[in-house]
Amino acid sequence: MLRTALRNVLAHKARLLMTALAVLLGVAFVSGTLVFGDTVAHAFRSASAESLRGVAVSVRTAEAGTAPDTAGGGEAPAPGTSGNGDPRRTTALDTALARKIGQLPGVASVRPTVHGEATVAGKDGRPVSADSVRQHLATNYVPGKDGKDSHYPLTAGRGPAAADELALDARTAEKAGYRLGDTIRFALDGPVLTKKLVGVVSTDDPRVTAGGTLTLFDTRTAQQLFLHPGAFDELAVAARNGTDEHALTEQVRALLPAKGVQALSGAELAVEQSAQIARNTQSLTKTLLVFAGIALFVGAFLIANTFTMLIAQRSRDIALMRAVGASRRQVVRAVLIEAALLGLVASAAGFALGLGIATALRPLLNTTGAGLPDGPLVITPAAPLSALAVGVVVTVLAAWLPSRKAAKIAPVTALNSVDQAPPARALRVRNVLGTLLTGAGVLVMLYVSTLRTSKESNLMCAMLGSALTLGGVIVLAPLLSRPLITLAGKVTTRLCGVSGKLAKENALRNPRRTAATASALMIGLALITGLTVGGHSAQRAMAKEATEGLTADYKVTNSTVRGLDKDTAAKIARIPGVAAAAPVTSAGLDTQGTYAVLTGTDPTVFGKAARLDVRAGSLRDLGSGKIAVSDAFARRTGLGVGDTLDAELGSGATGKTQRKTLAVVAVYAKTRAADDALGTLADVLPYAGSQELEKVLVKAEPGKAAGLERKIRAALGDNPLLKVRSPEQLIQENNGPVTTVLNMLYGLLGMAVVIAVLGVVNTLAMSVFERTRELGMLRAIGLDRSGVKRMVRLESVVISLFGAVLGIATGTFLAWAGGGLTTSSMQEYEMVLPWGRLALFPALALAIGVLAAIWPARRAAGLNMLRAIQPR
């Protein structure tokens, strides 16, 4: 039986080619993901080990992160955390502590470091890497005895040594076009600063290599910018040879203050960072493996279809084997051995392809701002073993049902009939099971549609409902194929005559085979449709949130937690071409236990930059002690025009508060442009969190909006922290992450669609072989070659469109049912069908059907008529 299995594999190489390709692609995805995960983890560990090289003890503030940074310690805290516009922070690490630690026996050196953020301006005033990962790292340059910092090797110039000097990483300098001696403009959390570029360094920090920036200052300047003179964020302690690391760590801890500072040994740091790296890489690897599993699941349909058709074609051979003494178990074993051999060969080739996928994934993901470090390809024994095991197991499991069908072939019956229709009882059982599965899935998804939060239990419920629904539709596909394909057949018959009718009959001849072929395409299109509908609806909601109520041509904000200066609106208003510049800030408003947001602005110009639908009263009556409220807030509190409320303005958590009596002079339809209530800037600004403007809405004069961004930046000193965005840019910025994720998921699901296409090609090609005599008879009674080609193409198109209809309908339903889970984080969400994109999917299915039929149609048309009708 083993020799028989080997012979069958070699005898049907062409027919098994598409099946092997499906296994190959699925295994390539799995192996590529595993190798990629090992490679990224190794690269992060290498970067971590490099940053910890020579560090026996790390002393840092207790709130510092554990992720590796440019100096081998904690994550750099963002400047401006004090909330008062001063970017400097307070820390218990100072020069005196560093000196004490340096005097301990066994300490070779102490490297004091300062962390911060500095946004470097390009020559156009915009921040360098503004559209990248937005990590603008800054630290101090610590020269050794040779005058160089080993952490940042110089590629040009020298390290900064004076208050008016700085150094940049090579990528930032090259991207901005800066050269040694240029004056660099940058900002921390306030006005623009300038210093001279004296050096260019290289760094392996993944945050920088993925598109961020690195700015280096001398230690004293870095302290003045981010901390205070003599203060540090971290002290990296190097030990002398032979010193016990753990003992030294305990000695260092004895010198530390009781609170706010911690000391970790190099080994403890390595363990922490390894655990963090494992968590970060595992989540990405698991996500990719989910899509690899989808690809393999789709491939299983192709494998099962192929072996079912091969068994039908070889039924005479199997019957003869049974007649000469082969048992049912031996027949099953022969088919499974054949499947295992196919899976083994395809898996080996798939692993080789997976190495290429692993190599390409890192730069591909880095284009989305993933920040993955460079490193060599890492292949652990688990990767090839897992890939081979998965490929072989999936292939064998997919061939198991066809093998059992082969074992049931009766010798005499098989010798008398080559092809038999599936028994009606089997389809009835399948239909009942499919109805139960689909019904359960629909009920679960209807329950999910009532949920309004995306907590883990709700997501798991949605995943269960989606799986049940998809599984039920797959099982019901043979039942659904008859009415849908019959309907499609009426169109093909009317348009193409006999060829169209024959295509319909061929597709209906074996509903199981047609359903399995279409289901592979259905799964991919269902997932893509669900993503498209959900993603489009989310983008529409986010676009509405970003621009709701705005008529302004530009929105000016600060990219840090600090706001804009109070005179920003006045400066912008003086720019030629500006019709109005409305200053906007906000403060908390608490009345009788009802919390709201009170927006403060200049009522005389706000109406030119924002659109308010006033339901009662007039905004012209706004003034000191007078506010307008939204209709939603009015309903919650029972307020109306002419009423007064005793409210507390501000927040105890952010600063100044005061109780005031406010009069309601207008009620407007709730909009994000004005939040819950609207008052004057003078009333609100003293109680705002930073007591500064949050934004300025700019309305241009007619025909003057183009080019105004550059003028606004120039009027405000070309500060790189400024964000000057048009409504289109606001929408793009809001939708950018969703678009990136969708494009990534489309690419991952594209693998499943490719495998589905291979399934259509394989089914048609083997069907042509199966119907050789039939095709010969059709040719003999007058159907020409073009008619045969047309028949095969139409059959392919009908099957593909059947899969597309099921996929689009199922995906749309799942997107509708699961959309409510986003309501808590996206209040404007409502399902909106992207008709233009959805129309592309049937067109895609049509193209798939036509392309998949090219080779089978040519093969069918090229059959020799006389040889085809000869008895075998």
C-alpha positions in Angstrom: 0.0 0.0 0.0 3.0 2.3 0.6 4.2 1.7 -2.9 0.7 2.3 -4.2 0.5 5.6 -2.4 3.9 6.7 -3.8 2.9 5.7 -7.3 -0.4 7.6 -7.0 1.5 10.8 -5.9 3.9 10.5 -8.9 1.1 9.6 -11.3 -1.0 12.6 -10.4 1.6 15.4 -10.0 -0.2 17.9 -12.2 -3.6 17.3 -10.5 -2.0 17.7 -7.0 0.0 20.9 -8.0 -2.7 23.4 -6.9 -3.2 21.5 -3.7 0.5 21.5 -3.0 0.5 25.3 -3.6 -2.3 25.8 -1.1 -0.4 23.9 1.6 2.8 25.6 0.6 1.3 29.1 1.0 -0.4 28.3 4.3 2.8 26.7 5.7 4.8 29.6 4.4 2.6 32.0 6.4 2.9 29.9 9.6 6.7 29.4 9.3 7.3 33.0 8.3 5.4 34.2 11.3 7.3 31.9 13.7 10.7 32.8 12.2 9.7 36.5 12.2 8.7 36.3 15.9 11.9 34.6 16.9 13.9 37.1 14.8 12.2 40.2 16.3 12.6 38.8 19.9 16.2 38.1 19.3 16.8 41.6 17.8 15.1 43.2 20.8 17.1 41.1 23.2 20.3 42.0 21.4 19.4 45.7 21.5 18.6 45.3 25.2 21.8 43.4 25.9 23.8 46.1 24.1 22.1 48.8 26.1 22.9 46.8 29.3 26.5 46.1 28.3 28.7 47.0 31.2 25.7 47.9 33.5 25.9 46.1 36.8 23.3 48.2 38.6 20.8 50.7 37.3 19.5 53.3 39.6 16.4 55.2 38.5 13.2 56.7 39.6 10.5 54.2 40.7 8.1 55.2 37.9 10.6 54.7 35.1 9.7 52.0 32.5 11.5 48.8 31.9 11.8 49.0 28.2 15.3 49.5 26.9 16.2 53.0 25.8 19.2 54.8 24.4 21.1 54.7 27.6 20.2 51.3 28.9 17.5 52.1 31.4 14.0 53.4 31.8 11.6 54.8 29.3 12.0 58.6 29.0 9.2 60.5 30.7 7.5 63.1 28.5 8.4 66.7 29.3 5.7 69.0 30.5 4.3 66.6 33.1 4.4 69.4 35.7 1.3 70.9 34.0 2.6 74.5 34.4 4.5 74.9 31.1 7.8 74.1 32.7 9.2 70.9 31.1 11.6 70.3 33.9 11.0 67.4 36.3 12.0 66.7 39.9 14.1 63.6 40.7 15.9 62.3 43.7 18.9 61.3 41.6 21.6 64.0 41.9 25.4 64.5 41.6 25.9 63.9 45.3 24.2 60.4 45.1 26.2 59.6 42.0 29.4 60.6 43.8 28.5 58.3 46.8 27.8 55.4 44.5 31.1 56.0 42.6 33.0 55.7 45.9 31.7 52.2 46.7 34.3 49.4 46.5 33.9 47.5 43.3 32.4 50.4 41.3 34.3 51.1 38.1 32.2 54.0 36.8 28.8 55.7 37.1 27.1 57.0 33.9 24.5 59.6 34.8 21.9 60.1 32.1 19.0 62.6 31.5 16.0 61.7 29.4 13.6 64.0 27.6 11.9 64.9 24.3 13.0 67.5 21.8 11.1 68.2 18.6 13.5 69.2 15.9 12.2 71.6 13.2 12.9 71.1 9.6 13.8 74.0 7.3 10.1 74.5 6.6 9.2 74.9 10.3 7.4 71.6 10.5 8.8 68.9 12.8 11.2 66.4 11.3 9.5 62.9 11.1 6.1 64.6 11.7 4.4 61.8 9.8 6.4 58.9 11.4 6.3 57.4 14.8 6.5 60.8 16.5 9.1 59.8 19.0 11.5 62.7 19.5 14.0 61.4 22.0 16.6 63.6 23.7 19.4 62.7 26.2 22.8 63.8 27.3 26.1 63.1 25.7 28.5 61.5 28.2 32.0 61.6 26.9 34.6 59.1 28.3 38.3 59.6 28.9 38.8 59.7 25.1 36.2 62.5 24.8 33.7 60.2 23.0 30.4 58.6 24.2 30.6 54.8 23.5 26.7 54.7 23.5 26.6 57.1 20.5 29.5 56.6 18.1 30.2 59.7 16.1 29.9 59.6 12.3 30.9 63.3 11.9 32.0 66.2 14.1 32.2 65.9 17.9 30.0 65.6 20.9 28.2 68.7 22.3 30.2 70.4 25.0 28.6 73.8 25.5 25.2 75.3 26.1 24.7 76.4 22.5 25.6 73.0 20.9 23.8 69.8 20.1 24.2 66.6 18.1 21.7 64.7 16.0 21.4 61.1 14.9 22.5 60.5 11.3 19.0 59.7 9.9 17.5 62.9 11.3 20.4 65.1 10.0 20.2 63.5 6.6 16.4 63.7 6.3 16.3 67.4 7.3 19.3 68.3 5.2 21.4 69.6 8.1 25.1 69.8 8.0 27.7 70.5 10.7 27.7 74.2 11.7 23.9 74.7 10.9 21.7 76.3 13.4 19.1 73.8 14.6 15.7 75.0 15.7 13.8 72.8 18.2 11.2 73.0 21.0 10.7 71.1 24.2 7.3 72.3 25.6 7.3 76.0 24.8 9.1 78.6 22.7 11.5 77.7 19.9 15.2 77.2 20.9 18.2 77.3 18.7 21.6 75.6 19.0 24.5 74.8 16.7 24.9 71.3 15.2 28.4 70.1 16.1 28.1 66.3 15.7 26.3 63.5 14.1 26.0 60.1 15.8 24.7 56.6 15.0 22.3 54.6 17.2 20.6 51.3 17.1 17.6 52.4 19.2 14.6 51.0 17.4 12.5 54.0 18.1 15.0 56.1 16.1 15.7 53.6 13.4 11.9 53.3 12.8 11.6 57.0 12.1 12.0 58.8 15.3 14.7 61.5 16.1 17.5 61.7 18.6 18.9 65.0 20.0 22.0 65.0 22.3 23.0 67.9 24.6 25.9 68.2 27.0 25.0 67.0 30.5 24.6 70.4 32.1 22.4 71.7 29.3 20.2 68.6 29.4 19.7 69.0 33.1 18.7 72.7 32.6 16.3 71.7 29.8 14.6 68.6 31.4 15.4 68.5 35.1 17.4 70.8 37.4 21.1 71.4 37.7 22.8 68.4 39.2 19.7 66.1 38.7 19.5 62.8 36.7 17.0 60.3 35.5 19.2 57.3 35.8 22.6 56.2 37.1 24.1 53.3 35.2 26.8 51.7 37.4 29.6 49.6 36.0 31.5 47.1 38.2 35.1 46.3 38.4 36.2 42.8 37.4 35.5 40.2 40.0 32.8 42.2 41.8 29.7 40.4 42.8 26.8 42.1 41.0 24.1 41.2 43.5 26.3 42.3 46.5 27.0 45.6 44.7 23.3 46.1 44.1 22.6 45.7 47.8 25.3 48.2 48.7 23.8 50.7 46.2 20.3 50.2 47.6 21.6 51.1 51.1 22.6 54.6 49.8 19.2 55.3 48.2 16.4 57.4 49.6 13.5 55.5 51.1 11.0 56.5 48.4 11.0 57.4 44.7 14.2 55.6 43.7 15.0 51.9 42.9 18.1 50.0 42.1 18.1 46.9 39.8 20.9 44.6 39.1 21.9 44.0 35.4 20.5 40.5 35.7 17.2 41.8 37.1 17.0 44.3 34.3 17.7 41.6 31.7 14.9 39.5 33.1 12.4 42.4 33.1 13.3 43.5 29.6 13.1 39.9 28.3 9.7 39.5 29.8 8.5 42.7 28.3 10.0 41.8 24.9 8.3 38.4 25.1 4.9 40.0 25.8 5.3 42.5 23.0 6.4 40.0 20.3 4.0 37.3 21.4 0.9 39.5 20.7 2.1 40.3 17.2 3.1 36.7 16.5 -0.3 35.4 17.7 -2.1 38.0 15.5 -0.2 36.8 12.4 -0.8 33.2 13.3 -4.5 33.7 13.4 -4.4 34.8 9.7 -2.1 31.9 9.0 -4.7 29.6 10.5 -7.4 31.2 8.3 -5.2 30.5 5.2 -4.7 26.9 6.2 -8.4 26.5 6.9 -9.3 27.8 3.5 -6.6 25.4 2.1 -8.3 22.5 3.8 -11.3 22.9 1.4 -9.0 22.7 -1.6 -7.3 19.6 -0.2 -10.6 17.8 0.6 -12.0 18.7 -2.8 -8.9 17.4 -4.6 -8.8 14.1 -2.8 -12.6 13.6 -3.2 -12.3 14.1 -7.0 -9.1 11.9 -7.2 -10.9 9.1 -5.4 -13.9 9.4 -7.7 -11.6 9.3 -10.7 -9.7 6.3 -9.3 -12.7 4.4 -8.1 -12.0 1.6 -10.6 -8.5 1.2 -9.3 -9.7 1.2 -5.7 -12.3 -1.4 -6.5 -9.7 -3.6 -8.1 -7.5 -3.3 -5.0 -10.5 -4.2 -2.8 -11.2 -7.2 -5.2 -7.7 -8.6 -4.8 -7.8 -8.4 -1.0 -7.1 -4.9 0.2 -9.1 -4.1 3.3 -10.9 -0.9 4.0 -8.3 0.1 6.6 -5.6 -0.4 4.0 -7.4 1.9 1.5 -7.8 4.6 4.1 -4.1 4.2 5.1 -3.0 4.5 1.4 -5.0 7.7 0.9 -3.7 9.2 4.1 -0.1 8.3 3.2 -0.5 10.0 -0.1 -1.8 13.1 1.7 1.0 13.0 4.2 3.6 12.8 1.4 2.0 15.7 -0.4 1.9 17.7 2.9 5.5 16.9 3.7 6.8 18.0 0.3 4.6 21.1 0.2 5.5 22.0 3.8 9.2 21.8 3.1 8.8 24.2 0.2 6.5 26.4 2.3 9.1 26.7 5.0 11.7 27.9 2.4 9.2 30.5 1.2 8.4 31.4 4.8 12.0 32.6 5.3 11.4 35.1 2.6 8.2 36.2 4.2 9.9 36.6 7.6 12.6 38.7 6.0 10.1 41.0 4.3 7.8 41.5 7.3 10.1 43.7 9.4 10.6 46.5 6.9 6.9 46.2 5.9 5.7 46.7 9.5 8.2 49.4 10.1 6.5 51.5 7.4 3.5 51.6 9.8 5.7 52.8 12.7 6.2 49.5 14.4 9.7 50.4 15.4 11.2 46.9 15.0 15.0 46.7 15.3 17.4 45.3 12.6 18.8 41.9 13.2 19.8 38.6 11.5 17.3 36.0 10.6 16.8 33.6 13.6 15.7 30.0 12.9 15.0 27.9 15.9 14.3 24.1 15.6 10.7 24.8 16.7 9.9 26.8 13.5 10.6 24.2 10.8 9.3 21.4 13.0 6.0 23.3 13.7 5.7 24.2 10.0 6.1 20.7 8.8 3.8 19.3 11.5 1.1 21.8 10.7 1.3 21.2 7.0 1.2 17.5 7.3 -1.5 17.4 9.9 -3.8 19.8 8.0 -3.4 17.8 4.8 -4.0 14.5 6.4 -7.1 15.8 8.3 -8.5 17.3 5.1 -8.0 14.0 3.3 -9.5 11.9 6.1 -13.2 12.1 5.0 -12.3 11.4 1.4 -10.3 8.4 2.5 -13.3 7.0 4.4 -15.4 7.5 1.3 -12.8 5.6 -0.7 -12.9 2.7 1.8 -16.7 2.4 1.4 -16.5 1.8 -2.4 -17.9 -1.6 -3.1 -15.8 -3.5 -5.7 -18.7 -4.5 -8.0 -20.6 -1.2 -7.7 -17.5 0.8 -8.4 -16.6 -1.3 -11.5 -20.1 -0.7 -12.8 -20.4 3.1 -12.1 -17.6 5.6 -12.0 -19.6 8.5 -10.6 -22.5 8.4 -8.2 -24.4 11.3 -6.7 -24.2 11.8 -3.0 -27.0 10.1 -1.1 -29.9 12.3 -0.2 -29.8 11.3 3.4 -26.3 12.7 3.9 -27.4 16.0 2.5 -30.4 16.1 4.8 -28.3 15.5 7.8 -25.9 18.2 6.6 -28.7 20.6 6.0 -30.1 20.1 9.5 -26.7 20.5 11.1 -26.0 23.6 9.0 -29.4 25.1 10.0 -28.7 24.6 13.7 -25.2 26.0 13.4 -26.3 29.1 11.4 -29.3 29.6 13.7 -27.1 29.5 16.8 -24.6 31.9 15.3 -27.3 34.4 14.2 -28.8 34.3 17.7 -25.5 34.9 19.3 -24.7 37.8 16.9 -28.2 39.3 17.5 -27.3 39.3 21.2 -23.9 40.9 20.4 -25.7 43.7 18.5 -27.3 44.8 21.8 -23.9 45.1 23.6 -22.3 48.6 23.8 -18.9 47.9 25.3 -15.8 46.2 23.9 -14.8 44.4 27.0 -13.1 41.0 26.6 -16.1 38.9 27.4 -18.2 40.7 24.7 -15.4 40.3 22.2 -15.2 36.6 22.9 -18.9 36.3 22.5 -18.7 38.1 19.1 -15.9 35.8 18.0 -18.0 32.7 18.9 -21.0 34.0 17.1 -18.9 34.8 14.0 -17.4 31.4 14.0 -20.8 29.6 14.4 -22.3 31.8 11.6 -19.4 31.2 9.2 -19.4 27.5 10.0 -23.1 27.2 9.5 -23.1 28.9 6.2 -20.3 26.6 5.0 -22.3 23.5 6.0 -25.4 25.0 4.4 -23.6 26.0 1.2 -24.7 22.9 -0.9 -28.4 23.7 0.0 -27.9 27.4 -0.9 -26.1 26.6 -4.1 -29.1 25.3 -6.0 -31.4 28.4 -5.9 -28.5 30.9 -6.3 -26.8 29.0 -9.1 -30.2 28.4 -10.8 -30.8 32.1 -10.8 -27.3 32.8 -12.2 -27.9 30.0 -14.7 -30.9 31.9 -16.1 -28.7 34.8 -16.9 -25.9 32.7 -18.4 -28.4 30.8 -20.5 -30.0 33.9 -21.8 -26.7 35.5 -22.6 -24.7 32.5 -23.8 -27.2 30.0 -24.9 -26.2 26.3 -24.7 -22.8 27.0 -23.1 -24.5 29.0 -20.3 -27.0 26.3 -19.6 -24.3 23.5 -19.6 -22.2 25.7 -17.2 -25.2 25.9 -14.8 -25.9 22.2 -15.0 -22.2 21.4 -14.4 -22.1 23.6 -11.3 -25.3 22.0 -9.9 -24.2 18.4 -10.7 -22.2 18.0 -7.5 -23.4 20.6 -5.0 -20.9 19.4 -2.4 -18.0 20.1 -4.7 -19.4 23.4 -5.8 -20.1 24.4 -2.2 -16.6 23.5 -1.0 -15.0 25.4 -3.9 -17.1 28.5 -3.3 -16.8 28.3 0.5 -13.0 28.8 0.3 -13.6 32.1 -1.5 -16.6 32.9 0.7 -14.5 32.8 3.9 -11.9 35.3 2.5 -14.5 37.7 1.1 -16.7 37.5 4.3 -13.8 38.6 6.5 -12.7 41.3 4.0 -16.3 42.5 3.7 -16.7 42.6 7.5 -13.5 44.6 7.8 -14.4 46.9 5.0 -17.9 47.7 6.3 -16.7 48.1 9.9 -13.6 50.1 8.9 -15.5 52.4 6.6 -18.2 53.0 9.3 -15.5 53.7 11.9 -13.7 56.1 9.6 -16.9 58.0 8.9 -17.6 58.2 12.6 -14.1 59.5 13.3 -14.3 62.0 10.5 -17.5 63.3 11.9 -16.0 63.5 15.4 -12.9 65.4 14.0 -14.9 68.1 12.1 -18.3 68.1 13.7 -19.6 71.7 13.9 -16.5 73.2 12.4 -16.5 75.6 9.5 -13.0 76.8 10.1 -10.3 76.3 7.4 -7.6 75.5 10.0 -7.3 74.2 13.5 -4.2 75.3 15.4 -3.1 73.2 18.5 0.0 72.3 20.4 1.4 68.8 20.1 2.3 68.6 23.8 0.1 68.8 26.9 0.9 72.5 27.2 -1.6 74.7 25.4 -1.2 77.8 23.2 -0.3 81.3 24.5 -3.2 83.6 25.2 -2.2 86.0 22.5 -2.0 83.3 19.8 -5.4 84.1 18.3 -4.6 87.8 18.2 -1.3 87.1 16.3 -3.2 84.9 13.8 -6.0 87.4 13.3 -3.4 90.0 12.1 -2.3 87.7 9.2 -3.4 88.9 5.8 -6.1 86.6 4.5 -7.5 85.6 7.9 -11.2 86.5 8.4 -11.5 85.3 12.0 -9.4 83.5 14.6 -11.5 82.1 17.4 -9.6 81.2 20.7 -11.0 78.1 22.4 -10.3 76.6 25.8 -12.4 74.5 28.3 -12.9 73.9 31.9 -14.9 71.6 34.1 -18.4 72.6 35.1 -20.1 70.8 38.0 -23.7 71.6 38.9 -25.7 69.6 41.4 -23.5 66.5 40.8 -23.8 66.7 37.0 -20.4 67.1 35.4 -20.0 68.9 32.0 -17.4 70.6 29.9 -17.7 74.4 29.5 -16.1 75.8 26.4 -14.7 79.3 26.5 -14.3 81.4 23.4 -14.8 84.9 21.9 -18.5 85.0 21.0 -18.0 87.7 18.4 -15.8 85.5 16.1 -16.7 81.9 17.2 -19.7 81.9 14.9 -17.5 82.4 11.9 -15.3 79.4 12.6 -18.0 77.0 14.0 -21.5 76.1 13.2 -24.1 76.1 16.0 -27.8 75.2 15.6 -29.4 77.5 18.2 -32.7 76.0 19.4 -33.7 78.8 21.8 -32.4 82.2 22.9 -29.5 84.0 21.1 -25.7 83.6 21.2 -25.5 87.4 21.0 -26.5 87.6 24.6 -23.4 85.7 25.8 -21.3 87.7 28.2 -19.8 87.7 31.6 -21.7 85.2 33.8 -23.9 84.1 30.9 -23.7 80.8 29.1 -25.4 78.8 26.4 -26.0 75.1 27.0 -26.5 72.1 24.6 -29.9 70.5 24.3 -28.4 67.3 25.8 -27.1 69.1 28.9 -30.4 71.0 29.2 -32.3 67.7 29.2 -30.1 66.2 31.9 -30.4 69.2 34.2 -33.8 70.6 33.3 -32.3 74.0 32.3 -33.8 76.4 29.8 -33.3 80.0 28.6 -33.7 82.4 31.5 -32.7 79.8 34.2 -29.7 80.2 36.4 -27.4 77.6 37.9 -25.0 77.5 40.7 -21.9 75.7 39.4 -18.3 75.0 40.3 -15.9 75.9 37.6 -12.5 74.2 37.1 -11.3 71.0 38.7 -9.6 70.3 42.0 -7.3 67.8 40.2 -6.0 70.4 37.7 -5.9 73.6 39.7 -8.1 76.6 40.5 -11.8 76.2 41.2 -14.6 78.6 42.1 -18.4 78.6 42.5 -20.2 80.9 40.3 -23.8 81.7 39.4 -24.4 81.5 35.6 -27.4 82.5 33.6 -28.6 80.5 30.6 -29.2 82.7 27.5 -29.4 80.1 24.7 -29.8 76.4 24.0 -28.1 74.8 20.9 -27.9 71.4 19.4 -25.1 69.4 20.9 -21.9 69.4 18.9 -18.3 68.6 19.6 -17.3 72.1 18.6 -18.9 73.5 21.7 -19.1 70.5 24.1 -21.8 70.7 26.8 -21.9 74.5 27.4 -20.5 77.7 25.9 -19.2 80.7 27.7 -16.8 83.7 27.3 -13.1 83.2 27.2 -12.7 85.6 30.2 -15.0 83.5 32.3 -13.5 80.1 31.4 -9.7 80.7 30.9 -8.8 81.2 34.6 -10.2 77.7 35.4 -8.8 75.8 32.4 -6.3 73.1 33.3 -3.2 74.9 32.0 -4.8 78.3 31.9 -3.9 78.5 28.3 -5.7 78.1 25.0 -6.5 74.6 23.8 -6.9 75.6 20.1 -7.5 78.4 17.7 -10.0 78.0 14.9 -9.0 80.0 11.9 -11.4 81.1 9.1 -9.8 82.4 5.9 -11.2 85.1 3.7 -12.9 83.7 0.5 -10.3 82.2 -1.8 -7.4 82.8 0.7 -7.2 79.5 2.5 -4.5 78.0 0.2 -1.0 78.7 1.6 -2.3 80.1 4.9 -0.7 77.2 6.9 2.8 78.5 6.2 1.8 82.1 7.1 0.3 80.9 10.4 3.4 79.0 11.3 5.6 82.0 10.4 3.5 84.3 12.5 3.8 82.0 15.5 7.6 81.6 15.2 7.7 78.4 13.2 7.5 76.4 16.4 7.7 72.7 15.5 5.3 71.8 18.3 2.5 73.6 16.4 -0.2 71.6 14.6 -1.9 73.6 11.9 -4.4 71.3 10.2 -7.1 71.7 7.7 -10.4 69.7 8.0 -9.0 67.2 5.4 -5.8 66.8 7.4 -7.8 66.3 10.7 -9.8 63.6 9.0 -6.7 62.0 7.6 -4.9 62.1 11.0 -7.9 60.6 12.7 -8.4 57.9 10.1 -4.7 57.2 9.5 -4.3 54.4 12.1 -7.6 52.7 11.0 -6.5 52.9 7.3 -3.1 51.4 8.2 -4.6 48.5 10.1 -7.1 47.8 7.4 -4.4 47.8 4.7 -2.4 45.4 6.8 -5.3 43.1 7.4 -6.3 43.2 3.7 -2.8 42.0 2.9 -3.0 39.2 5.4 -6.4 38.0 4.2 -5.3 38.3 0.6 -3.4 35.0 1.2 -6.7 33.2 1.9 -8.2 34.7 -1.3 -5.2 33.5 -3.3 -5.6 30.0 -2.0 -9.3 30.1 -2.8 -8.4 31.0 -6.4 -6.1 28.0 -6.6 -9.1 26.0 -5.4 -11.2 27.1 -8.3 -8.5 26.4 -10.8 -7.9 22.9 -9.3 -11.6 22.0 -9.2 -12.1 23.0 -12.8 -9.0 21.3 -14.0 -9.8 18.1 -12.4 -13.4 18.4 -13.4 -12.3 18.7 -17.0 -10.3 15.4 -16.7 -13.3 13.8 -15.0 -15.6 14.8 -17.8 -13.3 13.9 -20.7 -15.8 11.6 -22.4 -18.6 14.0 -21.9 -16.6 16.9 -23.4 -15.7 14.6 -26.3 -19.4 13.8 -26.9 -20.3 17.5 -26.8 -17.6 18.2 -29.4 -18.9 15.3 -31.5 -22.5 16.6 -31.6 -21.4 20.1 -32.6 -20.2 22.2 -29.7 -17.1 24.0 -31.0 -13.9 24.8 -29.1 -15.0 28.3 -28.3 -18.3 26.9 -26.9 -16.3 24.5 -24.6 -14.1 27.3 -23.4 -17.1 29.5 -22.8 -18.8 26.7 -20.8 -15.8 26.2 -18.5 -15.4 29.9 -18.0 -19.1 30.4 -17.1 -19.0 27.5 -14.7 -16.0 29.2 -13.0 -17.7 32.5 -12.9 -20.9 31.1 -11.5 -19.0 29.3 -8.7 -17.0 32.4 -7.9 -20.0 34.7 -7.8 -21.8 32.2 -5.6 -19.0 32.4 -3.1 -18.9 36.2 -3.4 -22.6 36.5 -2.7 -22.4 34.3 0.4 -19.2 36.1 1.6 -20.6 39.6 1.1 -23.9 38.8 2.8 -22.3 37.0 5.7 -19.6 39.7 6.2 -22.1 42.5 6.1 -24.3 40.8 8.7 -21.3 40.2 11.0 -20.1 43.8 10.7 -23.6 45.1 11.5 -24.0 42.8 14.6 -20.5 43.6 15.9 -20.6 47.4 15.3 -22.3 48.1 18.6 -19.2 47.1 20.5 -17.5 50.3 19.4 -20.2 52.6 20.7 -18.6 53.2 24.0 -15.3 54.5 22.4 -16.9 55.9 19.3 -20.3 57.6 20.0 -20.8 58.7 16.4 -20.5 55.1 15.1 -23.3 53.8 12.8 -23.0 51.3 10.1 -22.6 52.8 6.7 -22.3 50.5 3.7 -19.4 51.5 1.3 -21.3 50.7 -1.8 -18.4 51.6 -4.1 -16.1 49.2 -2.4 -18.7 46.5 -2.0 -19.4 46.7 -5.7 -15.7 45.8 -6.3 -16.1 42.4 -4.6 -18.5 40.9 -7.2 -16.3 42.4 -9.9 -13.3 40.8 -8.1 -15.1 37.5 -8.0 -16.0 37.8 -11.7 -12.3 38.5 -12.5 -11.2 35.5 -10.3 -13.7 33.3 -12.2 -12.4 34.3 -15.6 -8.7 34.1 -14.7 -9.1 30.8 -12.8 -10.7 29.2 -15.9 -8.0 30.2 -18.4 -5.9 27.0 -18.1 -8.8 24.5 -17.5 -10.8 26.0 -20.5 -7.8 25.7 -22.8 -7.2 22.2 -21.7 -10.9 21.3 -22.2 -11.0 22.9 -25.7 -7.7 21.1 -26.6 -9.0 17.6 -26.0 -8.9 15.2 -29.0 -12.5 14.4 -29.7 -12.0 10.9 -31.0 -9.7 9.8 -28.2 -12.0 11.4 -25.6 -15.0 9.3 -26.6 -13.1 6.0 -26.8 -14.1 3.5 -24.1 -11.4 3.1 -21.5 
